[in-house]
Amino acid sequence: MTKSFLADPFPTSTPAVSSNTSTQKTSGREPVKVVIYGSKKGVNSTIISLYKLGFAQINEWSPLLPTSKPGEVMSILTRNIITS
């Protein structure tokens, strides 16, 4: 599995991130959602890989949710970034 998607050719400062899963927009914060689509095995494997890279805790992702495509599921991670 290639991990080239992790490289950032244009380094920027990393925004502060809160793991609060509320989707309400508050002053200076904006909710951002990361969604993974695929088979159950593929989605779970990706969540574990992202956990090992320090991206997010496994329990921060939503339970696997069915999509309109047979055999496909998705999981959502919501983060609030500071936008001030």
MMTF fields as JSON, N, C-alpha, C and O atoms, coordinates in Angstrom:
{
  "mmtfVersion": "1.0.0",
  "mmtfProducer": "UNKNOWN",
  "numBonds": 335,
  "numAtoms": 336,
  "numGroups": 84,
  "numChains": 1,
  "numModels": 1,
  "chainsPerModel": [1],
  "groupsPerChain": [84],
  "chainIdList": ["A"],
  "bondAtomList": [4, 2, 8, 6, 12, 10, 16, 14, 20, 18, 24, 22, 28, 26, 32, 30, 36, 34, 40, 38, 44, 42, 48, 46, 52, 50, 56, 54, 60, 58, 64, 62, 68, 66, 72, 70, 76, 74, 80, 78, 84, 82, 88, 86, 92, 90, 96, 94, 100, 98, 104, 102, 108, 106, 112, 110, 116, 114, 120, 118, 124, 122, 128, 126, 132, 130, 136, 134, 140, 138, 144, 142, 148, 146, 152, 150, 156, 154, 160, 158, 164, 162, 168, 166, 172, 170, 176, 174, 180, 178, 184, 182, 188, 186, 192, 190, 196, 194, 200, 198, 204, 202, 208, 206, 212, 210, 216, 214, 220, 218, 224, 222, 228, 226, 232, 230, 236, 234, 240, 238, 244, 242, 248, 246, 252, 250, 256, 254, 260, 258, 264, 262, 268, 266, 272, 270, 276, 274, 280, 278, 284, 282, 288, 286, 292, 290, 296, 294, 300, 298, 304, 302, 308, 306, 312, 310, 316, 314, 320, 318, 324, 322, 328, 326, 332, 330],
  "bondOrderList": [1, 1, 1, 1, 1, 1, 1, 1, 1, 1, 1, 1, 1, 1, 1, 1, 1, 1, 1, 1, 1, 1, 1, 1, 1, 1, 1, 1, 1, 1, 1, 1, 1, 1, 1, 1, 1, 1, 1, 1, 1, 1, 1, 1, 1, 1, 1, 1, 1, 1, 1, 1, 1, 1, 1, 1, 1, 1, 1, 1, 1, 1, 1, 1, 1, 1, 1, 1, 1, 1, 1, 1, 1, 1, 1, 1, 1, 1, 1, 1, 1, 1, 1],
  "groupList": [{"groupName": "MET", "atomNameList": ["N", "CA", "C", "O"], "elementList": ["N", "C", "C", "O"], "formalChargeList": [0, 0, 0, 0], "bondAtomList": [1, 0, 2, 1, 3, 2], "bondOrderList": [1, 1, 2], "singleLetterCode": "M", "chemCompType": "L-PEPTIDE LINKING"}, {"groupName": "THR", "atomNameList": ["N", "CA", "C", "O"], "elementList": ["N", "C", "C", "O"], "formalChargeList": [0, 0, 0, 0], "bondAtomList": [1, 0, 2, 1, 3, 2], "bondOrderList": [1, 1, 2], "singleLetterCode": "T", "chemCompType": "L-PEPTIDE LINKING"}, {"groupName": "LYS", "atomNameList": ["N", "CA", "C", "O"], "elementList": ["N", "C", "C", "O"], "formalChargeList": [0, 0, 0, 0], "bondAtomList": [1, 0, 2, 1, 3, 2], "bondOrderList": [1, 1, 2], "singleLetterCode": "K", "chemCompType": "L-PEPTIDE LINKING"}, {"groupName": "SER", "atomNameList": ["N", "CA", "C", "O"], "elementList": ["N", "C", "C", "O"], "formalChargeList": [0, 0, 0, 0], "bondAtomList": [1, 0, 2, 1, 3, 2], "bondOrderList": [1, 1, 2], "singleLetterCode": "S", "chemCompType": "L-PEPTIDE LINKING"}, {"groupName": "PHE", "atomNameList": ["N", "CA", "C", "O"], "elementList": ["N", "C", "C", "O"], "formalChargeList": [0, 0, 0, 0], "bondAtomList": [1, 0, 2, 1, 3, 2], "bondOrderList": [1, 1, 2], "singleLetterCode": "F", "chemCompType": "L-PEPTIDE LINKING"}, {"groupName": "LEU", "atomNameList": ["N", "CA", "C", "O"], "elementList": ["N", "C", "C", "O"], "formalChargeList": [0, 0, 0, 0], "bondAtomList": [1, 0, 2, 1, 3, 2], "bondOrderList": [1, 1, 2], "singleLetterCode": "L", "chemCompType": "L-PEPTIDE LINKING"}, {"groupName": "ALA", "atomNameList": ["N", "CA", "C", "O"], "elementList": ["N", "C", "C", "O"], "formalChargeList": [0, 0, 0, 0], "bondAtomList": [1, 0, 2, 1, 3, 2], "bondOrderList": [1, 1, 2], "singleLetterCode": "A", "chemCompType": "L-PEPTIDE LINKING"}, {"groupName": "ASP", "atomNameList": ["N", "CA", "C", "O"], "elementList": ["N", "C", "C", "O"], "formalChargeList": [0, 0, 0, 0], "bondAtomList": [1, 0, 2, 1, 3, 2], "bondOrderList": [1, 1, 2], "singleLetterCode": "D", "chemCompType": "L-PEPTIDE LINKING"}, {"groupName": "PRO", "atomNameList": ["N", "CA", "C", "O"], "elementList": ["N", "C", "C", "O"], "formalChargeList": [0, 0, 0, 0], "bondAtomList": [1, 0, 2, 1, 3, 2], "bondOrderList": [1, 1, 2], "singleLetterCode": "P", "chemCompType": "L-PEPTIDE LINKING"}, {"groupName": "VAL", "atomNameList": ["N", "CA", "C", "O"], "elementList": ["N", "C", "C", "O"], "formalChargeList": [0, 0, 0, 0], "bondAtomList": [1, 0, 2, 1, 3, 2], "bondOrderList": [1, 1, 2], "singleLetterCode": "V", "chemCompType": "L-PEPTIDE LINKING"}, {"groupName": "ASN", "atomNameList": ["N", "CA", "C", "O"], "elementList": ["N", "C", "C", "O"], "formalChargeList": [0, 0, 0, 0], "bondAtomList": [1, 0, 2, 1, 3, 2], "bondOrderList": [1, 1, 2], "singleLetterCode": "N", "chemCompType": "L-PEPTIDE LINKING"}, {"groupName": "GLN", "atomNameList": ["N", "CA", "C", "O"], "elementList": ["N", "C", "C", "O"], "formalChargeList": [0, 0, 0, 0], "bondAtomList": [1, 0, 2, 1, 3, 2], "bondOrderList": [1, 1, 2], "singleLetterCode": "Q", "chemCompType": "L-PEPTIDE LINKING"}, {"groupName": "GLY", "atomNameList": ["N", "CA", "C", "O"], "elementList": ["N", "C", "C", "O"], "formalChargeList": [0, 0, 0, 0], "bondAtomList": [1, 0, 2, 1, 3, 2], "bondOrderList": [1, 1, 2], "singleLetterCode": "G", "chemCompType": "PEPTIDE LINKING"}, {"groupName": "ARG", "atomNameList": ["N", "CA", "C", "O"], "elementList": ["N", "C", "C", "O"], "formalChargeList": [0, 0, 0, 0], "bondAtomList": [1, 0, 2, 1, 3, 2], "bondOrderList": [1, 1, 2], "singleLetterCode": "R", "chemCompType": "L-PEPTIDE LINKING"}, {"groupName": "GLU", "atomNameList": ["N", "CA", "C", "O"], "elementList": ["N", "C", "C", "O"], "formalChargeList": [0, 0, 0, 0], "bondAtomList": [1, 0, 2, 1, 3, 2], "bondOrderList": [1, 1, 2], "singleLetterCode": "E", "chemCompType": "L-PEPTIDE LINKING"}, {"groupName": "ILE", "atomNameList": ["N", "CA", "C", "O"], "elementList": ["N", "C", "C", "O"], "formalChargeList": [0, 0, 0, 0], "bondAtomList": [1, 0, 2, 1, 3, 2], "bondOrderList": [1, 1, 2], "singleLetterCode": "I", "chemCompType": "L-PEPTIDE LINKING"}, {"groupName": "TYR", "atomNameList": ["N", "CA", "C", "O"], "elementList": ["N", "C", "C", "O"], "formalChargeList": [0, 0, 0, 0], "bondAtomList": [1, 0, 2, 1, 3, 2], "bondOrderList": [1, 1, 2], "singleLetterCode": "Y", "chemCompType": "L-PEPTIDE LINKING"}, {"groupName": "TRP", "atomNameList": ["N", "CA", "C", "O"], "elementList": ["N", "C", "C", "O"], "formalChargeList": [0, 0, 0, 0], "bondAtomList": [1, 0, 2, 1, 3, 2], "bondOrderList": [1, 1, 2], "singleLetterCode": "W", "chemCompType": "L-PEPTIDE LINKING"}],
  "groupTypeList": [0, 1, 2, 3, 4, 5, 6, 7, 8, 4, 8, 1, 3, 1, 8, 6, 9, 3, 3, 10, 1, 3, 1, 11, 2, 1, 3, 12, 13, 14, 8, 9, 2, 9, 9, 15, 16, 12, 3, 2, 2, 12, 9, 10, 3, 1, 15, 15, 3, 5, 16, 2, 5, 12, 4, 6, 11, 15, 10, 14, 17, 3, 8, 5, 5, 8, 1, 3, 2, 8, 12, 14, 9, 0, 3, 15, 5, 1, 13, 10, 15, 15, 1, 3],
  "groupIdList": [1, 2, 3, 4, 5, 6, 7, 8, 9, 10, 11, 12, 13, 14, 15, 16, 17, 18, 19, 20, 21, 22, 23, 24, 25, 26, 27, 28, 29, 30, 31, 32, 33, 34, 35, 36, 37, 38, 39, 40, 41, 42, 43, 44, 45, 46, 47, 48, 49, 50, 51, 52, 53, 54, 55, 56, 57, 58, 59, 60, 61, 62, 63, 64, 65, 66, 67, 68, 69, 70, 71, 72, 73, 74, 75, 76, 77, 78, 79, 80, 81, 82, 83, 84],
  "secStructList": [7, 7, 7, 4, 4, 4, 7, 7, 1, 1, 7, 7, 7, 7, 7, 7, 3, 3, 7, 7, 7, 7, 7, 1, 7, 7, 6, 6, 3, 3, 3, 3, 3, 3, 3, 3, 3, 3, 7, 2, 2, 2, 2, 2, 2, 2, 2, 2, 2, 2, 2, 2, 6, 6, 1, 7, 7, 4, 4, 4, 1, 7, 7, 7, 3, 3, 7, 1, 1, 6, 6, 7, 3, 3, 3, 3, 3, 3, 3, 3, 3, 3, 7, 7],
  "xCoordList": [0.851, 0.0, 0.889, 1.773, 0.654, 1.448, 0.955, -0.239, 1.87, 1.51, 1.863, 2.037, 1.969, 2.361, 1.354, 1.711, 0.097, -0.898, -0.585, -1.167, 0.329, 0.686, 1.685, 1.801, 2.406, 3.427, 2.755, 1.758, 3.288, 2.768, 3.838, 4.803, 3.688, 4.714, 4.802, 5.789, 3.782, 3.776, 3.603, 2.49, 4.682, 4.555, 3.939, 4.316, 3.007, 2.383, 2.335, 2.605, 1.994, 1.877, 0.667, -0.344, 0.775, -0.299, -1.318, -0.96, -2.618, -3.619, -3.855, -3.702, -4.226, -4.571, -5.866, -6.78, -5.958, -7.123, -7.71, -6.987, -9.012, -9.733, -10.464, -11.009, -10.485, -11.17, -12.646, -13.318, -13.153, -14.566, -15.392, -15.176, -16.332, -17.071, -18.338, -19.113, -18.571, -19.733, -19.64, -18.57, -20.764, -20.752, -21.22, -21.328, -21.501, -21.915, -20.694, -19.652, -20.843, -19.757, -19.726, -20.727, -18.554, -18.397, -17.383, -16.689, -17.303, -16.408, -14.969, -14.397, -14.396, -13.007, -12.768, -11.617, -13.808, -13.668, -14.565, -15.661, -14.071, -14.837, -14.793, -13.71, -15.955, -15.938, -15.468, -15.898, -14.589, -14.084, -14.307, -13.996, -14.847, -15.137, -14.22, -13.96, -13.736, -12.931, -13.771, -14.222, -13.984, -14.831, -14.028, -13.287, -14.184, -13.559, -14.68, -15.567, -14.64, -15.598, -14.875, -13.721, -15.532, -14.97, -15.616, -16.678, -14.975, -15.466, -15.245, -14.47, -15.917, -15.717, -14.243, -13.675, -13.634, -12.227, -11.337, -10.422, -11.61, -10.805, -10.913, -9.913, -12.126, -12.339, -11.677, -10.972, -11.905, -11.277, -9.762, -9.096, -9.206, -7.76, -7.206, -6.144, -7.917, -7.469, -7.524, -6.613, -8.586, -8.699, -7.534, -6.946, -7.203, -6.079, -4.763, -3.921, -4.569, -3.345, -3.215, -2.132, -4.313, -4.284, -4.022, -3.351, -4.542, -4.255, -2.763, -2.16, -2.165, -0.736, 0.126, 1.229, -0.37, 0.354, 0.104, 0.696, -0.77, -1.063, -2.104, -2.228, -2.857, -3.84, -5.075, -5.55, -5.598, -6.808, -6.923, -6.432, -7.573, -7.86, -8.952, -9.803, -8.924, -9.896, -11.318, -12.24, -11.504, -12.854, -13.387, -14.538, -12.601, -13.073, -13.876, -14.613, -13.737, -14.459, -15.869, -16.101, -16.803, -18.178, -18.206, -17.286, -19.274, -19.434, -19.558, -19.887, -19.3, -19.438, -20.893, -21.807, -21.088, -22.426, -22.593, -21.681, -23.74, -23.933, -24.095, -24.601, -23.662, -23.881, -24.939, -25.489, -25.215, -26.219, -25.681, -26.456, -24.36, -23.773, -23.696, -23.226, -24.148, -24.076, -22.64, -21.729, -22.439, -21.122, -20.199, -19.061, -20.668, -19.833, -20.313, -21.512, -19.343, -19.633, -18.794, -17.908, -19.091, -18.288, -18.145, -18.929, -17.125, -16.917, -16.493, -15.764, -16.948, -16.717, -15.973, -16.28, -14.991, -14.263, -14.525, -14.295, -15.001, -15.214, -14.228, -14.086, -13.555, -12.605, -12.99, -13.511, -12.735, -12.919, -11.555, -10.719, -11.335, -10.068, -10.247, -11.321, -9.206, -9.231, -8.974, -7.963, -9.884, -9.807, -9.507, -9.424, -9.344, -9.173, -8.21, -7.912],
  "yCoordList": [-1.182, 0.0, 1.235, 1.374, 2.107, 3.323, 4.335, 4.414, 5.094, 6.101, 7.499, 8.424, 7.649, 8.932, 10.033, 11.211, 9.674, 10.688, 11.439, 12.492, 10.911, 11.563, 12.694, 13.569, 12.678, 13.7, 15.031, 15.082, 16.091, 17.433, 18.22, 18.668, 18.404, 19.108, 20.591, 21.244, 21.127, 22.532, 22.641, 22.862, 22.49, 22.509, 23.817, 24.903, 23.695, 24.849, 24.582, 23.471, 25.597, 25.364, 24.477, 24.577, 23.627, 22.71, 23.421, 23.977, 23.412, 24.073, 23.28, 22.059, 23.987, 23.315, 22.559, 23.064, 21.357, 20.517, 20.078, 19.726, 20.103, 19.601, 18.333, 18.27, 17.33, 16.094, 16.124, 15.094, 17.272, 17.401, 17.081, 17.677, 16.15, 15.702, 16.511, 16.133, 17.585, 18.418, 19.03, 19.473, 19.054, 19.621, 21.074, 21.678, 21.647, 23.032, 23.93, 23.704, 24.953, 25.894, 26.858, 27.496, 26.953, 27.882, 28.939, 28.793, 29.98, 31.078, 30.588, 30.006, 30.828, 30.473, 29.002, 28.585, 28.212, 26.777, 26.383, 26.916, 25.443, 24.955, 23.432, 22.851, 22.771, 21.314, 20.858, 21.39, 19.877, 19.287, 17.789, 17.185, 17.186, 15.752, 15.013, 15.464, 13.862, 12.958, 11.7, 11.129, 11.265, 10.109, 9.05, 9.361, 7.796, 6.665, 5.784, 5.377, 5.486, 4.591, 3.335, 3.405, 2.189, 0.953, -0.26, -0.161, -1.404, -2.62, -2.506, -1.663, -3.346, -3.329, -3.537, -2.824, -4.518, -4.816, -3.623, -3.268, -3.018, -1.886, -0.667, -0.015, -0.361, 0.806, 0.569, 1.44, -0.61, -0.915, -0.887, -0.365, -1.44, -1.455, -0.038, 0.261, 0.827, 2.219, 2.964, 3.729, 2.75, 3.385, 2.953, 3.782, 1.677, 1.183, 1.775, 2.152, 1.864, 2.46, 3.92, 4.367, 4.658, 6.071, 6.215, 7.157, 5.296, 5.287, 5.077, 5.778, 4.111, 3.828, 5.015, 5.189, 5.83, 7.03, 8.217, 9.282, 8.035, 9.104, 10.09, 11.182, 9.728, 10.643, 10.795, 11.91, 9.68, 9.722, 8.436, 7.385, 8.535, 7.352, 6.537, 7.103, 5.25, 4.386, 4.719, 4.7, 5.023, 5.301, 6.674, 6.988, 7.488, 8.785, 8.66, 9.577, 7.54, 7.295, 6.821, 6.181, 7.13, 6.647, 5.136, 4.569, 4.489, 3.075, 2.952, 3.927, 1.772, 1.565, 1.777, 1.211, 2.599, 2.944, 2.448, 2.609, 1.846, 1.38, 2.557, 3.613, 2.362, 3.367, 2.812, 1.736, 3.543, 3.079, 1.967, 1.325, 1.727, 0.666, -0.626, -0.613, -1.735, -3.016, -3.376, -3.268, -3.799, -4.208, -3.068, -3.306, -1.823, -0.663, -0.038, 0.075, 0.365, 1.068, 2.335, 2.552, 3.163, 4.366, 4.597, 4.095, 5.369, 5.801, 7.261, 7.673, 8.033, 9.481, 9.896, 9.446, 10.764, 11.378, 12.877, 13.487, 13.476, 14.923, 15.559, 15.143, 16.57, 17.334, 18.807, 19.261, 19.531, 20.975, 21.627, 21.45, 22.388, 23.081, 24.545, 25.124, 25.111, 26.52, 27.353, 27.169, 28.26, 29.038, 30.508, 31.257, 30.941, 32.36, 32.902, 34.096],
  "zCoordList": [0.0, 0.0, 0.0, 0.845, -0.929, -1.006, 0.017, 0.304, 0.554, 1.552, 1.051, 1.845, -0.277, -0.833, -0.539, -0.558, -0.266, 0.038, 1.319, 1.576, 2.128, 3.382, 3.199, 4.056, 2.084, 1.85, 1.557, 0.837, 2.105, 1.864, 1.126, 1.746, -0.206, -0.964, -0.626, -0.964, 0.035, 0.408, 1.914, 2.39, 2.673, 4.131, 4.627, 4.186, 5.532, 6.16, 7.653, 8.108, 8.395, 9.834, 10.085, 9.388, 11.065, 11.402, 12.273, 13.312, 11.857, 12.692, 13.969, 13.998, 15.013, 16.263, 16.051, 15.399, 16.591, 16.366, 17.692, 18.624, 17.76, 18.922, 18.509, 17.407, 19.366, 19.023, 19.419, 19.36, 19.816, 20.149, 18.909, 17.854, 19.021, 17.854, 17.581, 16.703, 18.283, 18.033, 16.639, 16.222, 15.918, 14.569, 14.565, 13.498, 15.736, 15.784, 15.622, 16.238, 14.779, 14.584, 15.761, 16.088, 16.391, 17.495, 17.09, 16.084, 17.86, 17.551, 17.393, 18.314, 16.221, 15.974, 15.699, 15.571, 15.605, 15.332, 14.163, 13.984, 13.381, 12.24, 12.207, 12.265, 12.116, 12.039, 10.665, 9.641, 10.654, 9.422, 9.532, 10.558, 8.472, 8.491, 7.526, 6.41, 7.992, 7.177, 7.026, 8.019, 5.783, 5.525, 4.778, 3.846, 5.198, 4.514, 3.977, 4.726, 2.666, 2.024, 1.577, 1.155, 1.664, 1.153, 1.784, 2.398, 1.631, 2.268, 3.773, 4.223, 4.549, 6.001, 6.331, 7.158, 5.679, 5.931, 5.555, 6.297, 4.413, 3.953, 4.848, 5.147, 5.275, 6.146, 7.503, 8.013, 8.085, 9.379, 9.279, 10.173, 8.209, 8.011, 7.895, 8.441, 7.193, 7.035, 8.362, 8.681, 9.14, 10.459, 11.349, 12.045, 11.332, 12.139, 11.652, 12.467, 10.332, 9.784, 10.203, 10.582, 10.133, 10.537, 12.031, 12.455, 12.826, 14.267, 14.51, 15.322, 13.807, 13.979, 13.576, 14.094, 12.655, 12.235, 13.17, 12.993, 14.162, 15.117, 14.627, 15.182, 13.595, 13.015, 13.893, 14.109, 14.4, 15.232, 16.032, 15.62, 17.17, 17.966, 17.253, 16.567, 17.412, 16.75, 17.194, 16.378, 18.47, 18.98, 18.576, 18.881, 17.911, 17.43, 16.134, 15.771, 15.443, 14.191, 14.501, 15.527, 13.623, 13.79, 13.572, 12.984, 14.054, 13.709, 12.19, 11.515, 11.656, 10.213, 9.814, 10.414, 8.794, 8.323, 6.894, 6.084, 6.561, 5.186, 4.227, 4.605, 2.988, 1.942, 0.991, 1.224, -0.065, -1.034, -1.932, -2.64, -1.918, -2.728, -1.922, -0.784, -2.49, -1.773, -1.383, -2.203, -0.147, 0.33, 0.706, 1.111, 0.58, 0.906, 2.212, 2.466, 3.033, 4.276, 4.334, 3.508, 5.321, 5.535, 7.024, 7.829, 7.374, 8.739, 8.689, 7.787, 9.655, 9.651, 10.913, 12.017, 10.719, 11.824, 11.741, 10.697, 12.827, 12.844, 13.8, 14.95, 13.299, 14.117, 14.029, 13.01, 15.08, 15.06, 14.986, 15.872, 13.913, 13.775, 14.176, 14.011, 14.689, 15.082, 13.827, 13.15, 13.524, 12.293, 12.5, 11.527, 13.734, 13.985, 13.018, 13.046]
}
